[in-house]
Amino acid sequence: IYIKDQADCTPYSFVSNITIGQPHELKVIADEVGNISCYGYSDGSVKLNIVSGNGNYEYSVDNGITWNAVPTDSIIKNLSVGMHNIQVKDYYSCLPVITIPVTIENPVQLSYNYTVKQVLCNGGNNGSIQIEASGGTGVYQYSIDNGQSYSTTNSFNGLAVGNYTILVRDGNGCLS
């Protein structure tokens, strides 16, 4: 670097090395994918691990039409079932924007079948309902009183004549 005064004299000369640096390359990994909790919901998620970049990260789940700040916990929520190309950019919005393919899956739909044994005699209470559940996630709970109470037992005995409303709840709280 040379400095000249108004008379075009160079009274001082400095030798300095100047380096123009390059910003950190954006690197992002999808660490954890949270699938849908209940069939038909849109509560999937993905946790981003931003390995490097230049701060103030934004993401898009609609091919760059809208951009949102990456949450402080780095979890993108409310994703529906299917393939998502999550795009991430940093403060400088340098290209290429990182695209992370993520697949959100539905659990098998919770369903049930039941078998009823009718009361044998007028005024009796020897009826029963046997419920067999499938799909969903985790341990099943059963109700025959429209969800007022639940049991992990799928067999209800000693029932009197009446109307019973069956509900089955899985480990995620999904109902059928």
Phi and psi in degrees as a GROMACS rama.xvg file:
@    title "Ramachandran Plot"
@    xaxis  label "Phi"
@    yaxis  label "Psi"
@TYPE xy
-118.55  138.521  TYR-2
-116.591  130.329  ILE-3
-113.4  147.569  LYS-4
-92.1249  -172.984  ASP-5
-64.9785  -24.1188  GLN-6
-89.3958  11.6475  ALA-7
65.405  26.3035  ASP-8
-92.1526  151.198  CYS-9
-113.587  79.5274  THR-10
-73.5622  -23.7505  PRO-11
-129  143.801  TYR-12
-136.617  135.858  SER-13
-123.54  141.828  PHE-14
-111.188  117.16  VAL-15
-133.915  141.083  SER-16
-94.6707  125.697  ASN-17
-116.388  130.837  ILE-18
-116.88  128.715  THR-19
-99.2193  116.227  ILE-20
-87.3783  168.465  GLY-21
-110.121  137.19  GLN-22
-66.2891  161.118  PRO-23
-64.1585  139.537  HIS-24
-70.5885  137.759  GLU-25
-74.0629  125.648  LEU-26
-133.178  125.245  LYS-27
-135.461  139.849  VAL-28
-127.445  142.097  ILE-29
-84.5363  105.181  ALA-30
-76.0785  -51.5417  ASP-31
-133.355  133.223  GLU-32
-110.896  125.013  VAL-33
-102.255  113.156  GLY-34
-74.1838  171.492  ASN-35
-60.3445  137.677  ILE-36
-78.5287  -41.4433  SER-37
-130.789  142.208  CYS-38
-51.2221  128.548  TYR-39
90.0774  -8.61511  GLY-40
-78.8836  169.196  TYR-41
-126.881  59.3738  SER-42
-120.842  29.5394  ASP-43
-71.0769  163.104  GLY-44
-151.812  163.48  SER-45
-142.742  134.602  VAL-46
-99.2586  122.323  LYS-47
-89.6411  139.122  LEU-48
-111.939  103.305  ASN-49
-87.549  104.842  ILE-50
-76.0401  -42.6035  VAL-51
-156.689  163.117  SER-52
155.628  -159.887  GLY-53
-127.128  38.2299  ASN-54
70.0423  171.075  GLY-55
49.4167  59.055  ASN-56
-78.4465  144.676  TYR-57
-129.158  155.035  GLU-58
-132.486  158.713  TYR-59
-138.638  138.941  SER-60
-113.577  6.55149  VAL-61
-125.367  43.072  ASP-62
58.7795  36.8311  ASN-63
83.7663  8.7951  GLY-64
-70.4102  -46.7516  ILE-65
-124.629  147.209  THR-66
-124.366  139.838  TRP-67
-129.306  150.985  ASN-68
-65.1834  137.772  ALA-69
-65.9599  126.961  VAL-70
-60.2433  158.686  PRO-71
-61.0643  -29.6686  THR-72
-86.4337  -0.056663  ASP-73
62.62  19.84  SER-74
-103.788  121.162  ILE-75
-92.7579  124.357  ILE-76
-115.082  174.697  LYS-77
62.9543  39.987  ASN-78
-89.2361  142.147  LEU-79
-89.3288  174.969  SER-80
-64.5618  141.429  VAL-81
124.143  -171.693  GLY-82
-88.2695  131.012  MET-83
-123.851  132.131  HIS-84
-100.25  98.9749  ASN-85
-86.3363  122.198  ILE-86
-100.739  139.795  GLN-87
-130.378  137.07  VAL-88
-135.175  159.735  LYS-89
-107.904  -169.095  ASP-90
-53.0979  -38.9276  TYR-91
-85.4825  -9.62062  TYR-92
52.2276  34.3011  SER-93
-70.7717  146.953  CYS-94
-89.0689  150.025  LEU-95
-82.3029  149.475  PRO-96
-72.1799  137.448  VAL-97
-75.7807  130.325  ILE-98
-114.901  126.183  THR-99
-115.793  114.394  ILE-100
-77.6709  130.416  PRO-101
-134.248  132.914  VAL-102
-109.38  124.082  THR-103
-103.193  129.467  ILE-104
-111.595  151.963  GLU-105
-90.246  142.106  ASN-106
-72.362  163.244  PRO-107
-63.9263  136.507  VAL-108
-59.3316  133.049  GLN-109
-71.0495  130.786  LEU-110
-147.822  170.895  SER-111
-152.845  158.482  TYR-112
-125.311  157.546  ASN-113
-142.21  156.984  TYR-114
-124.486  132.737  THR-115
-114.221  134.289  VAL-116
-111.127  120.721  LYS-117
-72.0017  157.217  GLN-118
-63.6443  136.01  VAL-119
-77.9702  -39.2306  LEU-120
-125.788  151.738  CYS-121
-56.2083  127.786  ASN-122
84.3474  0.547931  GLY-123
-79.1151  170.119  GLY-124
-138.014  47.1742  ASN-125
-114.448  24.351  ASN-126
-77.957  163.241  GLY-127
-151.825  157.752  SER-128
-131.601  126.665  ILE-129
-112.47  125.935  GLN-130
-115.397  133.656  ILE-131
-119.762  116.493  GLU-132
-101.675  155.948  ALA-133
-150.449  163.171  SER-134
77.3307  -161.818  GLY-135
66.0028  -157.918  GLY-136
-138.891  132.619  THR-137
77.6823  -156.314  GLY-138
-76.8074  138.927  VAL-139
-91.819  148.911  TYR-140
-127.738  146.335  GLN-141
-123.398  143.785  TYR-142
-135.852  141.471  SER-143
-118.67  9.44777  ILE-144
-121.608  37.7287  ASP-145
60.4032  34.7078  ASN-146
87.0124  7.96418  GLY-147
-67.0249  -35.1736  GLN-148
-147.301  153.509  SER-149
-127.742  154.141  TYR-150
-137.887  149.395  SER-151
-82.0077  -7.57317  THR-152
-87.3912  132.823  THR-153
-95.0034  6.85603  ASN-154
-119.401  126.201  SER-155
-117.964  116.988  PHE-156
-117.702  167.684  ASN-157
70.6902  33.4594  GLY-158
-91.3254  140.838  LEU-159
-91.1511  172.015  ALA-160
-58.9064  137.632  VAL-161
163.13  178.818  GLY-162
-99.671  133.395  ASN-163
-125.92  133.197  TYR-164
-107.375  116.342  THR-165
-89.3641  134.266  ILE-166
-132.349  143.167  LEU-167
-122.393  133.491  VAL-168
-121.122  134.626  ARG-169
-96.176  -175.222  ASP-170
-62.8447  -20.9214  GLY-171
-93.8159  1.46179  ASN-172
86.1342  9.60047  GLY-173
-75.2383  144.414  CYS-174
-114.248  148.983  LEU-175
